[in-house]
Amino acid sequence: MRYPSGHSHHTIGGRVHGMEVRCSFTILGAINSGTAAATASLFISGGAPCQMTPWVTSSSDNLASKTALSVTEGRLSATLGAQTVTTFVGKP
């Protein structure tokens, strides 16, 4: 998987990958290519938002907005469905 320069790439467990992009919003992308759900524990440094909204793409969801998740002290924990791409969006 290739990531643009200036973006950070993270491996979260064996089959979950993530990328962070900074602009006027904080955006985290996570891919779970595994066949089982996976828990992702993420840390957001500097100006972390209070909440992040997951947008899920899968065989049954087409960039579907899900319930916002709380960010506490820069930490976000989320369950990523099997074979999903999840984009977390929050405003600092």
Sine and cosine of phi, psi and omega as CSV:
sin_phi,cos_phi,sin_psi,cos_psi,sin_omega,cos_omega
0.00,0.00,0.73,-0.68,0.00,-1.00
-0.97,-0.26,0.61,-0.79,0.00,-1.00
-0.83,-0.56,0.60,-0.80,0.01,-1.00
-0.89,0.46,0.49,-0.87,0.05,-1.00
-0.91,0.42,0.52,-0.86,-0.02,-1.00
1.00,0.04,-0.03,1.00,0.04,-1.00
-0.92,-0.39,0.57,-0.82,0.02,-1.00
-1.00,-0.08,0.61,-0.79,-0.03,-1.00
-0.88,-0.47,0.67,-0.74,-0.03,-1.00
-0.72,-0.69,0.59,-0.81,0.18,-0.98
-0.97,-0.26,0.83,-0.56,-0.05,-1.00
-0.91,-0.41,1.00,0.03,-0.08,-1.00
0.98,0.18,-0.03,-1.00,-0.12,-0.99
-0.91,0.42,-0.65,0.76,-0.14,-0.99
-0.86,-0.50,0.16,0.99,-0.01,-1.00
-0.94,-0.35,0.79,-0.61,0.00,-1.00
-0.84,-0.54,0.48,-0.87,-0.01,-1.00
-0.63,-0.78,0.33,-0.94,0.03,-1.00
-0.58,-0.82,0.61,-0.79,0.01,-1.00
-0.88,-0.48,0.71,-0.70,0.04,-1.00
-0.81,-0.59,0.72,-0.70,0.01,-1.00
-0.93,-0.36,0.76,-0.65,0.13,-0.99
-0.49,-0.87,-0.61,-0.79,0.05,-1.00
-0.96,0.28,-0.17,0.99,0.11,-0.99
-0.85,-0.53,0.37,-0.93,0.17,-0.99
-0.99,-0.11,0.79,-0.61,-0.04,-1.00
-0.79,-0.61,0.81,-0.58,0.08,-1.00
-0.87,-0.50,0.73,-0.69,0.05,-1.00
-0.91,-0.42,0.68,-0.73,0.02,-1.00
-0.70,-0.71,0.69,-0.72,0.02,-1.00
-0.87,-0.49,0.82,-0.57,0.13,-0.99
-0.94,-0.35,0.98,-0.21,-0.01,-1.00
-1.00,0.01,-0.01,1.00,-0.01,-1.00
-0.97,0.24,0.16,-0.99,-0.02,-1.00
-1.00,-0.07,0.06,1.00,0.05,-1.00
-0.77,-0.64,0.42,-0.91,0.07,-1.00
-0.88,0.48,0.45,-0.89,0.00,-1.00
-0.67,-0.74,0.58,-0.81,0.06,-1.00
-1.00,-0.04,0.76,-0.66,0.05,-1.00
-0.92,-0.40,0.82,-0.57,0.10,-0.99
-0.95,-0.32,0.91,-0.41,-0.13,-0.99
-0.90,-0.43,0.54,-0.84,0.07,-1.00
-0.88,-0.47,0.76,-0.65,0.00,-1.00
-0.91,-0.41,0.88,-0.47,-0.04,-1.00
-1.00,-0.07,0.54,-0.84,0.12,-0.99
0.87,0.49,0.96,-0.29,0.10,-1.00
0.93,0.37,0.62,0.78,-0.01,-1.00
-0.91,0.41,0.66,-0.75,0.05,-1.00
-0.95,0.32,0.25,-0.97,0.04,-1.00
-0.98,0.21,-0.49,0.87,-0.01,-1.00
-0.63,-0.78,0.44,-0.90,0.13,-0.99
-0.73,-0.68,0.70,-0.72,0.01,-1.00
-0.99,-0.13,0.84,-0.55,0.07,-1.00
-0.99,0.14,0.69,-0.72,0.11,-0.99
-0.89,-0.46,0.87,-0.50,-0.18,-0.98
-0.93,-0.36,0.71,-0.71,0.14,-0.99
-0.86,-0.50,0.80,-0.61,-0.01,-1.00
-0.42,-0.91,-0.19,-0.98,0.03,-1.00
-0.92,0.39,-0.35,0.94,-0.01,-1.00
-0.91,-0.42,-0.19,0.98,0.01,-1.00
-0.85,-0.52,0.69,-0.72,0.03,-1.00
-0.89,-0.45,1.00,0.05,-0.07,-1.00
0.79,0.61,0.82,0.58,-0.06,-1.00
-1.00,0.03,0.78,-0.63,0.06,-1.00
-0.96,0.29,0.73,-0.69,0.03,-1.00
-0.90,-0.43,0.04,-1.00,-0.02,-1.00
-0.89,0.45,0.71,-0.71,0.01,-1.00
-0.88,0.47,0.57,-0.82,0.01,-1.00
-0.93,-0.36,0.61,-0.79,0.01,-1.00
-0.97,0.25,0.59,-0.81,0.14,-0.99
-0.93,-0.36,0.85,-0.52,-0.03,-1.00
-0.88,-0.47,0.86,-0.51,-0.02,-1.00
0.78,0.63,0.64,0.77,0.05,-1.00
0.98,0.17,0.10,0.99,-0.05,-1.00
-0.94,-0.35,0.68,-0.74,0.00,-1.00
-0.75,-0.66,0.76,-0.65,0.07,-1.00
-0.86,-0.51,0.74,-0.68,-0.04,-1.00
-0.56,-0.83,0.52,-0.85,0.13,-0.99
-0.99,-0.10,0.83,-0.55,0.00,-1.00
-0.99,-0.17,0.84,-0.54,0.02,-1.00
-0.88,0.48,0.37,-0.93,0.04,-1.00
-0.88,0.47,0.66,-0.75,0.06,-1.00
0.77,0.63,0.81,0.59,0.02,-1.00
-0.80,-0.59,0.39,-0.92,0.22,-0.98
-0.91,-0.42,0.84,-0.54,-0.02,-1.00
-0.86,-0.52,0.78,-0.63,0.06,-1.00
-0.92,-0.39,0.85,-0.53,0.03,-1.00
-0.99,-0.15,0.78,-0.62,-0.03,-1.00
-0.82,-0.57,0.76,-0.64,0.07,-1.00
-0.55,-0.84,0.48,-0.88,0.02,-1.00
-0.97,-0.24,0.84,-0.55,-0.03,-1.00
-0.91,0.41,0.00,0.00,0.00,0.00
